[in-house]
Amino acid sequence: MARVRAQARRGDLSGEAPRRTRIRRRYKNEKYPLVLLRFEDGHEIRLKKGEAKAFDAFAGETVKVVVLWDASANERETVASQKAEMFEEAPK
């Protein structure tokens, strides 16, 4: 019997990490007094009501939208959790 060997895809067995694409997105806080955008790598972006911010994220990364009702009390509520692609594109 002949053996068939599957070729290694990029990043599988070759020792290279798979490449991740960065995308530029934007979020505008129109509803809440203070919002945190929490990313998978742990960093956060704070936005006051009426502010908008463009950010870089990886394709497929989950971003949580967390509301801080009272910043001094550290009371938080997650209002959305969505993939980076679901946010509006940032203007160039």
C-alpha positions, 0 to 999 in steps of 0.5 A: 500500500502506498502512503499518502502524506498531506502537505502541511498548511501554512502555520500547521507543522512548519513552526510558523504562526498563522497570520492574522489580518488587522481591520480598522473599525469604529464605535460611537457611544450614543446611549450610555454614560461611559462605555468600555470596549474590551478586547480579547488581549485584555486592553480596553478603550473608554468612551464617554457619551457622544464620543467616537473612536476608531480602533484596530482589531484582528478579523474574528476577534470578539469585542465586548461592549461594557457599560459603566453606570457609575465609574466610582462604584466599578459597577459594570454590565456587558451589553453586547459581545460581537466580532470585530467585523460587525462594527462599522468601518472606520473612515480612511 
